Amino acid sequence: MKVIPESIKEAAKGLINRFGCHINYIGEYEGQQAYMACFPEGYSLGFPFLYLLSSEGLVREITGFESLRILNSINIEDVGESGVK
């Protein structure tokens, strides 16, 4: 299980607190670590929320069509095994 960086959990704090979602590591995208907010069953909120962590430690939240393009372009890790640690 990959440990989720504190900076990613902090960026997703609003979603975690409001909806009870968890964060999964999904792979690499253009040299950045990619994470996705996973909502509990029963929630349908539209576009996915992704978080990119650069090698400098900067976090970027992405949603909308850009998040779909990113998901389509990376080889997603097995998200069933990971979660917020």
PDB file with SEQRES, HELIX, SHEET and CRYST1 records, atoms N, CA, C and O in Angstrom:
SEQRES   1 A   85  MET LYS VAL ILE PRO GLU SER ILE LYS GLU ALA ALA LYS          
SEQRES   2 A   85  GLY LEU ILE ASN ARG PHE GLY CYS HIS ILE ASN TYR ILE          
SEQRES   3 A   85  GLY GLU TYR GLU GLY GLN GLN ALA TYR MET ALA CYS PHE          
SEQRES   4 A   85  PRO GLU GLY TYR SER LEU GLY PHE PRO PHE LEU TYR LEU          
SEQRES   5 A   85  LEU SER SER GLU GLY LEU VAL ARG GLU ILE THR GLY PHE          
SEQRES   6 A   85  GLU SER LEU ARG ILE LEU ASN SER ILE ASN ILE GLU ASP          
SEQRES   7 A   85  VAL GLY GLU SER GLY VAL LYS                                  
HELIX    1 AA1 GLU A    6  ALA A   11  1                                   6    
HELIX    2 AA2 LYS A   13  PHE A   19  1                                   7    
HELIX    3 AA3 PHE A   65  SER A   73  1                                   9    
SHEET    1 AA1 4 HIS A  22  TYR A  29  0                                        
SHEET    2 AA1 4 GLN A  32  CYS A  38 -1                                        
SHEET    3 AA1 4 LEU A  50  LEU A  53 -1                                        
SHEET    4 AA1 4 VAL A  59  ILE A  62 -1                                        
CRYST1    1.000    1.000    1.000  90.00  90.00  90.00 P 1           1          
ATOM      1  N   MET A   1       0.852  -1.174   0.000  1.00  0.00           N  
ATOM      2  CA  MET A   1       0.000   0.000   0.000  1.00  0.00           C  
ATOM      3  C   MET A   1       0.901   1.241   0.000  1.00  0.00           C  
ATOM      4  O   MET A   1       1.813   1.343   0.820  1.00  0.00           O  
ATOM      5  N   LYS A   2       0.657   2.151  -0.886  1.00  0.00           N  
ATOM      6  CA  LYS A   2       1.435   3.386  -0.966  1.00  0.00           C  
ATOM      7  C   LYS A   2       0.919   4.382   0.071  1.00  0.00           C  
ATOM      8  O   LYS A   2      -0.284   4.608   0.196  1.00  0.00           O  
ATOM      9  N   VAL A   3       1.849   4.965   0.803  1.00  0.00           N  
ATOM     10  CA  VAL A   3       1.496   5.986   1.794  1.00  0.00           C  
ATOM     11  C   VAL A   3       1.150   7.268   1.046  1.00  0.00           C  
ATOM     12  O   VAL A   3       1.913   7.726   0.195  1.00  0.00           O  
ATOM     13  N   ILE A   4       0.000   7.841   1.368  1.00  0.00           N  
ATOM     14  CA  ILE A   4      -0.451   9.072   0.722  1.00  0.00           C  
ATOM     15  C   ILE A   4       0.225  10.251   1.419  1.00  0.00           C  
ATOM     16  O   ILE A   4       0.120  10.394   2.637  1.00  0.00           O  
ATOM     17  N   PRO A   5       0.924  11.104   0.648  1.00  0.00           N  
ATOM     18  CA  PRO A   5       1.600  12.258   1.266  1.00  0.00           C  
ATOM     19  C   PRO A   5       0.615  13.204   1.960  1.00  0.00           C  
ATOM     20  O   PRO A   5      -0.526  13.367   1.527  1.00  0.00           O  
ATOM     21  N   GLU A   6       1.086  13.818   3.041  1.00  0.00           N  
ATOM     22  CA  GLU A   6       0.251  14.760   3.793  1.00  0.00           C  
ATOM     23  C   GLU A   6      -0.234  15.910   2.917  1.00  0.00           C  
ATOM     24  O   GLU A   6      -1.361  16.378   3.082  1.00  0.00           O  
ATOM     25  N   SER A   7       0.600  16.367   1.991  1.00  0.00           N  
ATOM     26  CA  SER A   7       0.197  17.486   1.124  1.00  0.00           C  
ATOM     27  C   SER A   7      -0.994  17.119   0.247  1.00  0.00           C  
ATOM     28  O   SER A   7      -1.822  17.979  -0.055  1.00  0.00           O  
ATOM     29  N   ILE A   8      -1.094  15.864  -0.164  1.00  0.00           N  
ATOM     30  CA  ILE A   8      -2.243  15.409  -0.959  1.00  0.00           C  
ATOM     31  C   ILE A   8      -3.475  15.328  -0.073  1.00  0.00           C  
ATOM     32  O   ILE A   8      -4.556  15.771  -0.463  1.00  0.00           O  
ATOM     33  N   LYS A   9      -3.314  14.760   1.122  1.00  0.00           N  
ATOM     34  CA  LYS A   9      -4.458  14.671   2.049  1.00  0.00           C  
ATOM     35  C   LYS A   9      -4.960  16.057   2.429  1.00  0.00           C  
ATOM     36  O   LYS A   9      -6.165  16.266   2.575  1.00  0.00           O  
ATOM     37  N   GLU A  10      -4.047  16.997   2.588  1.00  0.00           N  
ATOM     38  CA  GLU A  10      -4.446  18.374   2.924  1.00  0.00           C  
ATOM     39  C   GLU A  10      -5.211  19.011   1.761  1.00  0.00           C  
ATOM     40  O   GLU A  10      -6.209  19.697   1.977  1.00  0.00           O  
ATOM     41  N   ALA A  11      -4.751  18.788   0.545  1.00  0.00           N  
ATOM     42  CA  ALA A  11      -5.427  19.347  -0.625  1.00  0.00           C  
ATOM     43  C   ALA A  11      -6.832  18.767  -0.802  1.00  0.00           C  
ATOM     44  O   ALA A  11      -7.736  19.449  -1.283  1.00  0.00           O  
ATOM     45  N   ALA A  12      -7.004  17.513  -0.413  1.00  0.00           N  
ATOM     46  CA  ALA A  12      -8.299  16.841  -0.565  1.00  0.00           C  
ATOM     47  C   ALA A  12      -9.132  16.874   0.720  1.00  0.00           C  
ATOM     48  O   ALA A  12     -10.179  16.232   0.793  1.00  0.00           O  
ATOM     49  N   LYS A  13      -8.678  17.610   1.718  1.00  0.00           N  
ATOM     50  CA  LYS A  13      -9.317  17.627   3.038  1.00  0.00           C  
ATOM     51  C   LYS A  13     -10.812  17.937   2.983  1.00  0.00           C  
ATOM     52  O   LYS A  13     -11.599  17.304   3.687  1.00  0.00           O  
ATOM     53  N   GLY A  14     -11.205  18.893   2.164  1.00  0.00           N  
ATOM     54  CA  GLY A  14     -12.623  19.250   2.059  1.00  0.00           C  
ATOM     55  C   GLY A  14     -13.474  18.085   1.577  1.00  0.00           C  
ATOM     56  O   GLY A  14     -14.559  17.845   2.107  1.00  0.00           O  
ATOM     57  N   LEU A  15     -12.988  17.362   0.575  1.00  0.00           N  
ATOM     58  CA  LEU A  15     -13.735  16.203   0.054  1.00  0.00           C  
ATOM     59  C   LEU A  15     -13.750  15.063   1.067  1.00  0.00           C  
ATOM     60  O   LEU A  15     -14.762  14.383   1.240  1.00  0.00           O  
ATOM     61  N   ILE A  16     -12.627  14.869   1.725  1.00  0.00           N  
ATOM     62  CA  ILE A  16     -12.535  13.801   2.729  1.00  0.00           C  
ATOM     63  C   ILE A  16     -13.507  14.070   3.874  1.00  0.00           C  
ATOM     64  O   ILE A  16     -14.241  13.175   4.292  1.00  0.00           O  
ATOM     65  N   ASN A  17     -13.512  15.295   4.376  1.00  0.00           N  
ATOM     66  CA  ASN A  17     -14.393  15.639   5.502  1.00  0.00           C  
ATOM     67  C   ASN A  17     -15.863  15.659   5.109  1.00  0.00           C  
ATOM     68  O   ASN A  17     -16.716  15.197   5.867  1.00  0.00           O  
ATOM     69  N   ARG A  18     -16.156  16.182   3.950  1.00  0.00           N  
ATOM     70  CA  ARG A  18     -17.562  16.341   3.549  1.00  0.00           C  
ATOM     71  C   ARG A  18     -18.203  15.040   3.077  1.00  0.00           C  
ATOM     72  O   ARG A  18     -19.353  14.752   3.409  1.00  0.00           O  
ATOM     73  N   PHE A  19     -17.450  14.250   2.297  1.00  0.00           N  
ATOM     74  CA  PHE A  19     -18.050  13.064   1.677  1.00  0.00           C  
ATOM     75  C   PHE A  19     -17.500  11.744   2.213  1.00  0.00           C  
ATOM     76  O   PHE A  19     -18.032  10.680   1.895  1.00  0.00           O  
ATOM     77  N   GLY A  20     -16.455  11.800   3.010  1.00  0.00           N  
ATOM     78  CA  GLY A  20     -15.865  10.567   3.519  1.00  0.00           C  
ATOM     79  C   GLY A  20     -15.078   9.804   2.474  1.00  0.00           C  
ATOM     80  O   GLY A  20     -14.917   8.588   2.575  1.00  0.00           O  
ATOM     81  N   CYS A  21     -14.584  10.515   1.465  1.00  0.00           N  
ATOM     82  CA  CYS A  21     -13.835   9.834   0.416  1.00  0.00           C  
ATOM     83  C   CYS A  21     -12.430   9.492   0.904  1.00  0.00           C  
ATOM     84  O   CYS A  21     -11.977   9.985   1.937  1.00  0.00           O  
ATOM     85  N   HIS A  22     -11.766   8.656   0.156  1.00  0.00           N  
ATOM     86  CA  HIS A  22     -10.380   8.325   0.433  1.00  0.00           C  
ATOM     87  C   HIS A  22      -9.570   8.624  -0.822  1.00  0.00           C  
ATOM     88  O   HIS A  22     -10.135   8.850  -1.892  1.00  0.00           O  
ATOM     89  N   ILE A  23      -8.261   8.625  -0.690  1.00  0.00           N  
ATOM     90  CA  ILE A  23      -7.372   8.971  -1.787  1.00  0.00           C  
ATOM     91  C   ILE A  23      -6.579   7.741  -2.194  1.00  0.00           C  
ATOM     92  O   ILE A  23      -6.047   7.022  -1.348  1.00  0.00           O  
ATOM     93  N   ASN A  24      -6.506   7.507  -3.501  1.00  0.00           N  
ATOM     94  CA  ASN A  24      -5.729   6.398  -4.034  1.00  0.00           C  
ATOM     95  C   ASN A  24      -4.651   6.913  -4.964  1.00  0.00           C  
ATOM     96  O   ASN A  24      -4.869   7.850  -5.731  1.00  0.00           O  
ATOM     97  N   TYR A  25      -3.484   6.289  -4.887  1.00  0.00           N  
ATOM     98  CA  TYR A  25      -2.419   6.536  -5.851  1.00  0.00           C  
ATOM     99  C   TYR A  25      -2.805   5.807  -7.138  1.00  0.00           C  
ATOM    100  O   TYR A  25      -3.179   4.634  -7.097  1.00  0.00           O  
ATOM    101  N   ILE A  26      -2.717   6.493  -8.278  1.00  0.00           N  
ATOM    102  CA  ILE A  26      -3.114   5.851  -9.534  1.00  0.00           C  
ATOM    103  C   ILE A  26      -1.990   5.757 -10.549  1.00  0.00           C  
ATOM    104  O   ILE A  26      -2.186   5.179 -11.617  1.00  0.00           O  
ATOM    105  N   GLY A  27      -0.819   6.304 -10.254  1.00  0.00           N  
ATOM    106  CA  GLY A  27       0.309   6.157 -11.162  1.00  0.00           C  
ATOM    107  C   GLY A  27       1.049   7.453 -11.400  1.00  0.00           C  
ATOM    108  O   GLY A  27       0.910   8.415 -10.644  1.00  0.00           O  
ATOM    109  N   GLU A  28       1.848   7.467 -12.475  1.00  0.00           N  
ATOM    110  CA  GLU A  28       2.650   8.631 -12.849  1.00  0.00           C  
ATOM    111  C   GLU A  28       2.039   9.320 -14.057  1.00  0.00           C  
ATOM    112  O   GLU A  28       1.534   8.670 -14.971  1.00  0.00           O  
ATOM    113  N   TYR A  29       2.094  10.645 -14.047  1.00  0.00           N  
ATOM    114  CA  TYR A  29       1.635  11.432 -15.189  1.00  0.00           C  
ATOM    115  C   TYR A  29       2.637  12.559 -15.414  1.00  0.00           C  
ATOM    116  O   TYR A  29       2.792  13.441 -14.570  1.00  0.00           O  
ATOM    117  N   GLU A  30       3.304  12.525 -16.537  1.00  0.00           N  
ATOM    118  CA  GLU A  30       4.281  13.544 -16.902  1.00  0.00           C  
ATOM    119  C   GLU A  30       5.264  13.844 -15.767  1.00  0.00           C  
ATOM    120  O   GLU A  30       5.521  15.004 -15.446  1.00  0.00           O  
ATOM    121  N   GLY A  31       5.802  12.794 -15.171  1.00  0.00           N  
ATOM    122  CA  GLY A  31       6.796  12.940 -14.113  1.00  0.00           C  
ATOM    123  C   GLY A  31       6.248  13.316 -12.750  1.00  0.00           C  
ATOM    124  O   GLY A  31       7.017  13.592 -11.830  1.00  0.00           O  
ATOM    125  N   GLN A  32       4.937  13.331 -12.607  1.00  0.00           N  
ATOM    126  CA  GLN A  32       4.305  13.666 -11.330  1.00  0.00           C  
ATOM    127  C   GLN A  32       3.541  12.456 -10.809  1.00  0.00           C  
ATOM    128  O   GLN A  32       3.069  11.625 -11.585  1.00  0.00           O  
ATOM    129  N   GLN A  33       3.423  12.367  -9.486  1.00  0.00           N  
ATOM    130  CA  GLN A  33       2.622  11.314  -8.888  1.00  0.00           C  
ATOM    131  C   GLN A  33       1.159  11.721  -8.981  1.00  0.00           C  
ATOM    132  O   GLN A  33       0.806  12.852  -8.649  1.00  0.00           O  
ATOM    133  N   ALA A  34       0.311  10.812  -9.427  1.00  0.00           N  
ATOM    134  CA  ALA A  34      -1.114  11.107  -9.605  1.00  0.00           C  
ATOM    135  C   ALA A  34      -1.947  10.349  -8.567  1.00  0.00           C  
ATOM    136  O   ALA A  34      -1.740   9.160  -8.325  1.00  0.00           O  
ATOM    137  N   TYR A  35      -2.886  11.068  -7.967  1.00  0.00           N  
ATOM    138  CA  TYR A  35      -3.793  10.520  -6.955  1.00  0.00           C  
ATOM    139  C   TYR A  35      -5.218  10.878  -7.330  1.00  0.00           C  
ATOM    140  O   TYR A  35      -5.457  11.889  -7.991  1.00  0.00           O  
ATOM    141  N   MET A  36      -6.168  10.047  -6.908  1.00  0.00           N  
ATOM    142  CA  MET A  36      -7.571  10.299  -7.220  1.00  0.00           C  
ATOM    143  C   MET A  36      -8.412  10.184  -5.953  1.00  0.00           C  
ATOM    144  O   MET A  36      -8.206   9.284  -5.139  1.00  0.00           O  
ATOM    145  N   ALA A  37      -9.360  11.102  -5.796  1.00  0.00           N  
ATOM    146  CA  ALA A  37     -10.326  11.026  -4.698  1.00  0.00           C  
ATOM    147  C   ALA A  37     -11.378   9.987  -5.066  1.00  0.00           C  
ATOM    148  O   ALA A  37     -11.991  10.067  -6.131  1.00  0.00           O  
ATOM    149  N   CYS A  38     -11.582   9.023  -4.193  1.00  0.00           N  
ATOM    150  CA  CYS A  38     -12.569   7.962  -4.420  1.00  0.00           C  
ATOM    151  C   CYS A  38     -13.699   8.141  -3.412  1.00  0.00           C  
ATOM    152  O   CYS A  38     -13.489   8.103  -2.199  1.00  0.00           O  
ATOM    153  N   PHE A  39     -14.881   8.334  -3.938  1.00  0.00           N  
ATOM    154  CA  PHE A  39     -16.047   8.601  -3.100  1.00  0.00           C  
ATOM    155  C   PHE A  39     -16.725   7.303  -2.693  1.00  0.00           C  
ATOM    156  O   PHE A  39     -16.657   6.308  -3.414  1.00  0.00           O  
ATOM    157  N   PRO A  40     -17.376   7.313  -1.540  1.00  0.00           N  
ATOM    158  CA  PRO A  40     -18.115   6.123  -1.102  1.00  0.00           C  
ATOM    159  C   PRO A  40     -19.207   5.767  -2.106  1.00  0.00           C  
ATOM    160  O   PRO A  40     -19.680   6.615  -2.862  1.00  0.00           O  
ATOM    161  N   GLU A  41     -19.586   4.518  -2.096  1.00  0.00           N  
ATOM    162  CA  GLU A  41     -20.645   4.048  -2.974  1.00  0.00           C  
ATOM    163  C   GLU A  41     -21.913   4.872  -2.750  1.00  0.00           C  
ATOM    164  O   GLU A  41     -22.271   5.185  -1.615  1.00  0.00           O  
ATOM    165  N   GLY A  42     -22.568   5.209  -3.823  1.00  0.00           N  
ATOM    166  CA  GLY A  42     -23.797   5.993  -3.724  1.00  0.00           C  
ATOM    167  C   GLY A  42     -23.615   7.450  -4.090  1.00  0.00           C  
ATOM    168  O   GLY A  42     -24.596   8.154  -4.326  1.00  0.00           O  
ATOM    169  N   TYR A  43     -22.369   7.919  -4.142  1.00  0.00           N  
ATOM    170  CA  TYR A  43     -22.106   9.303  -4.543  1.00  0.00           C  
ATOM    171  C   TYR A  43     -21.776   9.342  -6.024  1.00  0.00           C  
ATOM    172  O   TYR A  43     -20.943   8.577  -6.512  1.00  0.00           O  
ATOM    173  N   SER A  44     -22.435  10.236  -6.723  1.00  0.00           N  
ATOM    174  CA  SER A  44     -22.159  10.453  -8.141  1.00  0.00           C  
ATOM    175  C   SER A  44     -21.994  11.952  -8.334  1.00  0.00           C  
ATOM    176  O   SER A  44     -22.977  12.691  -8.387  1.00  0.00           O  
ATOM    177  N   LEU A  45     -20.736  12.403  -8.439  1.00  0.00           N  
ATOM    178  CA  LEU A  45     -20.474  13.836  -8.443  1.00  0.00           C  
ATOM    179  C   LEU A  45     -19.957  14.360  -9.775  1.00  0.00           C  
ATOM    180  O   LEU A  45     -19.529  15.512  -9.844  1.00  0.00           O  
ATOM    181  N   GLY A  46     -19.980  13.567 -10.820  1.00  0.00           N  
ATOM    182  CA  GLY A  46     -19.519  14.052 -12.122  1.00  0.00           C  
ATOM    183  C   GLY A  46     -18.060  13.736 -12.354  1.00  0.00           C  
ATOM    184  O   GLY A  46     -17.632  12.592 -12.196  1.00  0.00           O  
ATOM    185  N   PHE A  47     -17.290  14.749 -12.729  1.00  0.00           N  
ATOM    186  CA  PHE A  47     -15.887  14.551 -13.072  1.00  0.00           C  
ATOM    187  C   PHE A  47     -15.066  14.093 -11.868  1.00  0.00           C  
ATOM    188  O   PHE A  47     -15.344  14.484 -10.734  1.00  0.00           O  
ATOM    189  N   PRO A  48     -14.055  13.262 -12.122  1.00  0.00           N  
ATOM    190  CA  PRO A  48     -13.181  12.850 -11.026  1.00  0.00           C  
ATOM    191  C   PRO A  48     -12.313  14.002 -10.531  1.00  0.00           C  
ATOM    192  O   PRO A  48     -12.031  14.947 -11.267  1.00  0.00           O  
ATOM    193  N   PHE A  49     -11.900  13.906  -9.283  1.00  0.00           N  
ATOM    194  CA  PHE A  49     -10.954  14.852  -8.692  1.00  0.00           C  
ATOM    195  C   PHE A  49      -9.598  14.166  -8.637  1.00  0.00           C  
ATOM    196  O   PHE A  49      -9.437  13.138  -7.979  1.00  0.00           O  
ATOM    197  N   LEU A  50      -8.629  14.739  -9.330  1.00  0.00           N  
ATOM    198  CA  LEU A  50      -7.272  14.220  -9.332  1.00  0.00           C  
ATOM    199  C   LEU A  50      -6.342  15.208  -8.655  1.00  0.00           C  
ATOM    200  O   LEU A  50      -6.615  16.407  -8.604  1.00  0.00           O  
ATOM    201  N   TYR A  51      -5.254  14.694  -8.144  1.00  0.00           N  
ATOM    202  CA  TYR A  51      -4.227  15.514  -7.508  1.00  0.00           C  
ATOM    203  C   TYR A  51      -2.885  15.085  -8.064  1.00  0.00           C  
ATOM    204  O   TYR A  51      -2.538  13.904  -8.022  1.00  0.00           O  
ATOM    205  N   LEU A  52      -2.131  16.035  -8.582  1.00  0.00           N  
ATOM    206  CA  LEU A  52      -0.792  15.763  -9.091  1.00  0.00           C  
ATOM    207  C   LEU A  52       0.224  16.344  -8.124  1.00  0.00           C  
ATOM    208  O   LEU A  52       0.107  17.494  -7.701  1.00  0.00           O  
ATOM    209  N   LEU A  53       1.214  15.545  -7.779  1.00  0.00           N  
ATOM    210  CA  LEU A  53       2.277  15.971  -6.871  1.00  0.00           C  
ATOM    211  C   LEU A  53       3.578  16.016  -7.655  1.00  0.00           C  
ATOM    212  O   LEU A  53       4.055  14.991  -8.143  1.00  0.00           O  
ATOM    213  N   SER A  54       4.149  17.210  -7.773  1.00  0.00           N  
ATOM    214  CA  SER A  54       5.397  17.384  -8.514  1.00  0.00           C  
ATOM    215  C   SER A  54       6.586  16.966  -7.658  1.00  0.00           C  
ATOM    216  O   SER A  54       6.459  16.777  -6.448  1.00  0.00           O  
ATOM    217  N   SER A  55       7.729  16.828  -8.293  1.00  0.00           N  
ATOM    218  CA  SER A  55       8.949  16.462  -7.556  1.00  0.00           C  
ATOM    219  C   SER A  55       9.366  17.570  -6.593  1.00  0.00           C  
ATOM    220  O   SER A  55      10.122  17.323  -5.653  1.00  0.00           O  
ATOM    221  N   GLU A  56       8.876  18.797  -6.821  1.00  0.00           N  
ATOM    222  CA  GLU A  56       9.153  19.912  -5.911  1.00  0.00           C  
ATOM    223  C   GLU A  56       8.186  19.956  -4.738  1.00  0.00           C  
ATOM    224  O   GLU A  56       8.321  20.810  -3.862  1.00  0.00           O  
ATOM    225  N   GLY A  57       7.214  19.053  -4.706  1.00  0.00           N  
ATOM    226  CA  GLY A  57       6.253  19.009  -3.612  1.00  0.00           C  
ATOM    227  C   GLY A  57       5.011  19.855  -3.827  1.00  0.00           C  
ATOM    228  O   GLY A  57       4.209  20.019  -2.908  1.00  0.00           O  
ATOM    229  N   LEU A  58       4.840  20.395  -5.028  1.00  0.00           N  
ATOM    230  CA  LEU A  58       3.655  21.210  -5.332  1.00  0.00           C  
ATOM    231  C   LEU A  58       2.488  20.312  -5.702  1.00  0.00           C  
ATOM    232  O   LEU A  58       2.650  19.349  -6.452  1.00  0.00           O  
ATOM    233  N   VAL A  59       1.308  20.629  -5.173  1.00  0.00           N  
ATOM    234  CA  VAL A  59       0.097  19.850  -5.446  1.00  0.00           C  
ATOM    235  C   VAL A  59      -0.823  20.661  -6.341  1.00  0.00           C  
ATOM    236  O   VAL A  59      -1.040  21.851  -6.112  1.00  0.00           O  
ATOM    237  N   ARG A  60      -1.357  20.014  -7.352  1.00  0.00           N  
ATOM    238  CA  ARG A  60      -2.314  20.647  -8.260  1.00  0.00           C  
ATOM    239  C   ARG A  60      -3.579  19.789  -8.299  1.00  0.00           C  
ATOM    240  O   ARG A  60      -3.514  18.598  -8.601  1.00  0.00           O  
ATOM    241  N   GLU A  61      -4.733  20.399  -7.992  1.00  0.00           N  
ATOM    242  CA  GLU A  61      -6.019  19.697  -8.069  1.00  0.00           C  
ATOM    243  C   GLU A  61      -6.570  19.858  -9.479  1.00  0.00           C  
ATOM    244  O   GLU A  61      -6.571  20.956 -10.035  1.00  0.00           O  
ATOM    245  N   ILE A  62      -7.034  18.760 -10.047  1.00  0.00           N  
ATOM    246  CA  ILE A  62      -7.549  18.780 -11.409  1.00  0.00           C  
ATOM    247  C   ILE A  62      -8.903  18.085 -11.447  1.00  0.00           C  
ATOM    248  O   ILE A  62      -9.085  17.017 -10.862  1.00  0.00           O  
ATOM    249  N   THR A  63      -9.838  18.702 -12.137  1.00  0.00           N  
ATOM    250  CA  THR A  63     -11.143  18.095 -12.365  1.00  0.00           C  
ATOM    251  C   THR A  63     -11.593  18.507 -13.766  1.00  0.00           C  
ATOM    252  O   THR A  63     -10.820  19.119 -14.503  1.00  0.00           O  
ATOM    253  N   GLY A  64     -12.798  18.191 -14.134  1.00  0.00           N  
ATOM    254  CA  GLY A  64     -13.278  18.544 -15.462  1.00  0.00           C  
ATOM    255  C   GLY A  64     -12.720  17.618 -16.533  1.00  0.00           C  
ATOM    256  O   GLY A  64     -12.238  16.526 -16.234  1.00  0.00           O  
ATOM    257  N   PHE A  65     -12.788  18.062 -17.778  1.00  0.00           N  
ATOM    258  CA  PHE A  65     -12.338  17.233 -18.891  1.00  0.00           C  
ATOM    259  C   PHE A  65     -10.847  16.921 -18.806  1.00  0.00           C  
ATOM    260  O   PHE A  65     -10.406  15.874 -19.279  1.00  0.00           O  
ATOM    261  N   GLU A  66     -10.068  17.822 -18.204  1.00  0.00           N  
ATOM    262  CA  GLU A  66      -8.640  17.560 -18.058  1.00  0.00           C  
ATOM    263  C   GLU A  66      -8.398  16.309 -17.217  1.00  0.00           C  
ATOM    264  O   GLU A  66      -7.495  15.529 -17.519  1.00  0.00           O  
ATOM    265  N   SER A  67      -9.192  16.111 -16.169  1.00  0.00           N  
ATOM    266  CA  SER A  67      -9.020  14.914 -15.335  1.00  0.00           C  
ATOM    267  C   SER A  67      -9.317  13.644 -16.140  1.00  0.00           C  
ATOM    268  O   SER A  67      -8.666  12.617 -15.949  1.00  0.00           O  
ATOM    269  N   LEU A  68     -10.293  13.719 -17.030  1.00  0.00           N  
ATOM    270  CA  LEU A  68     -10.597  12.555 -17.874  1.00  0.00           C  
ATOM    271  C   LEU A  68      -9.456  12.266 -18.843  1.00  0.00           C  
ATOM    272  O   LEU A  68      -9.122  11.103 -19.068  1.00  0.00           O  
ATOM    273  N   ARG A  69      -8.857  13.299 -19.415  1.00  0.00           N  
ATOM    274  CA  ARG A  69      -7.716  13.108 -20.319  1.00  0.00           C  
ATOM    275  C   ARG A  69      -6.541  12.461 -19.583  1.00  0.00           C  
ATOM    276  O   ARG A  69      -5.871  11.579 -20.122  1.00  0.00           O  
ATOM    277  N   ILE A  70      -6.301  12.899 -18.367  1.00  0.00           N  
ATOM    278  CA  ILE A  70      -5.202  12.330 -17.587  1.00  0.00           C  
ATOM    279  C   ILE A  70      -5.474  10.861 -17.276  1.00  0.00           C  
ATOM    280  O   ILE A  70      -4.597  10.016 -17.455  1.00  0.00           O  
ATOM    281  N   LEU A  71      -6.677  10.556 -16.815  1.00  0.00           N  
ATOM    282  CA  LEU A  71      -7.029   9.169 -16.506  1.00  0.00           C  
ATOM    283  C   LEU A  71      -6.883   8.277 -17.728  1.00  0.00           C  
ATOM    284  O   LEU A  71      -6.457   7.127 -17.620  1.00  0.00           O  
ATOM    285  N   ASN A  72      -7.234   8.807 -18.881  1.00  0.00           N  
ATOM    286  CA  ASN A  72      -7.155   8.040 -20.115  1.00  0.00           C  
ATOM    287  C   ASN A  72      -5.712   7.820 -20.565  1.00  0.00           C  
ATOM    288  O   ASN A  72      -5.433   6.887 -21.318  1.00  0.00           O  
ATOM    289  N   SER A  73      -4.796   8.670 -20.109  1.00  0.00           N  
ATOM    290  CA  SER A  73      -3.423   8.613 -20.613  1.00  0.00           C  
ATOM    291  C   SER A  73      -2.451   7.853 -19.722  1.00  0.00           C  
ATOM    292  O   SER A  73      -1.327   7.576 -20.142  1.00  0.00           O  
ATOM    293  N   ILE A  74      -2.855   7.506 -18.495  1.00  0.00           N  
ATOM    294  CA  ILE A  74      -1.925   6.792 -17.613  1.00  0.00           C  
ATOM    295  C   ILE A  74      -2.385   5.361 -17.396  1.00  0.00           C  
ATOM    296  O   ILE A  74      -3.563   5.033 -17.534  1.00  0.00           O  
ATOM    297  N   ASN A  75      -1.422   4.522 -17.051  1.00  0.00           N  
ATOM    298  CA  ASN A  75      -1.713   3.138 -16.714  1.00  0.00           C  
ATOM    299  C   ASN A  75      -2.050   3.110 -15.229  1.00  0.00           C  
ATOM    300  O   ASN A  75      -1.148   3.153 -14.392  1.00  0.00           O  
ATOM    301  N   ILE A  76      -3.308   3.040 -14.898  1.00  0.00           N  
ATOM    302  CA  ILE A  76      -3.764   3.167 -13.510  1.00  0.00           C  
ATOM    303  C   ILE A  76      -3.357   1.948 -12.694  1.00  0.00           C  
ATOM    304  O   ILE A  76      -3.551   0.805 -13.107  1.00  0.00           O  
ATOM    305  N   GLU A  77      -2.787   2.223 -11.519  1.00  0.00           N  
ATOM    306  CA  GLU A  77      -2.403   1.174 -10.570  1.00  0.00           C  
ATOM    307  C   GLU A  77      -3.671   0.506 -10.031  1.00  0.00           C  
ATOM    308  O   GLU A  77      -4.779   0.989 -10.265  1.00  0.00           O  
ATOM    309  N   ASP A  78      -3.504  -0.597  -9.315  1.00  0.00           N  
ATOM    310  CA  ASP A  78      -4.629  -1.289  -8.685  1.00  0.00           C  
ATOM    311  C   ASP A  78      -5.128  -0.445  -7.517  1.00  0.00           C  
ATOM    312  O   ASP A  78      -4.567  -0.501  -6.423  1.00  0.00           O  
ATOM    313  N   VAL A  79      -6.190   0.341  -7.752  1.00  0.00           N  
ATOM    314  CA  VAL A  79      -6.673   1.249  -6.719  1.00  0.00           C  
ATOM    315  C   VAL A  79      -7.472   0.534  -5.628  1.00  0.00           C  
ATOM    316  O   VAL A  79      -7.782   1.142  -4.603  1.00  0.00           O  
ATOM    317  N   GLY A  80      -7.801  -0.702  -5.818  1.00  0.00           N  
ATOM    318  CA  GLY A  80      -8.539  -1.427  -4.796  1.00  0.00           C  
ATOM    319  C   GLY A  80      -7.716  -1.753  -3.564  1.00  0.00           C  
ATOM    320  O   GLY A  80      -8.278  -2.059  -2.513  1.00  0.00           O  
ATOM    321  N   GLU A  81      -6.399  -1.695  -3.672  1.00  0.00           N  
ATOM    322  CA  GLU A  81      -5.525  -2.065  -2.574  1.00  0.00           C  
ATOM    323  C   GLU A  81      -5.061  -0.894  -1.727  1.00  0.00           C  
ATOM    324  O   GLU A  81      -4.572  -1.097  -0.616  1.00  0.00           O  
ATOM    325  N   SER A  82      -5.204   0.328  -2.225  1.00  0.00           N  
ATOM    326  CA  SER A  82      -4.624   1.449  -1.502  1.00  0.00           C  
ATOM    327  C   SER A  82      -5.693   2.327  -0.882  1.00  0.00           C  
ATOM    328  O   SER A  82      -6.886   2.158  -1.136  1.00  0.00           O  
ATOM    329  N   GLY A  83      -5.251   3.257  -0.075  1.00  0.00           N  
ATOM    330  CA  GLY A  83      -6.151   4.187   0.567  1.00  0.00           C  
ATOM    331  C   GLY A  83      -5.350   5.191   1.367  1.00  0.00           C  
ATOM    332  O   GLY A  83      -4.120   5.186   1.313  1.00  0.00           O  
ATOM    333  N   VAL A  84      -6.014   6.036   2.094  1.00  0.00           N  
ATOM    334  CA  VAL A  84      -5.315   7.023   2.903  1.00  0.00           C  
ATOM    335  C   VAL A  84      -4.687   6.333   4.093  1.00  0.00           C  
ATOM    336  O   VAL A  84      -5.337   5.548   4.783  1.00  0.00           O  
ATOM    337  N   LYS A  85      -3.435   6.625   4.328  1.00  0.00           N  
ATOM    338  CA  LYS A  85      -2.715   6.062   5.470  1.00  0.00           C  
ATOM    339  C   LYS A  85      -2.252   7.165   6.365  1.00  0.00           C  
ATOM    340  O   LYS A  85      -1.622   6.905   7.390  1.00  0.00           O  
TER     341      LYS A  85                                                      
END                                                                             
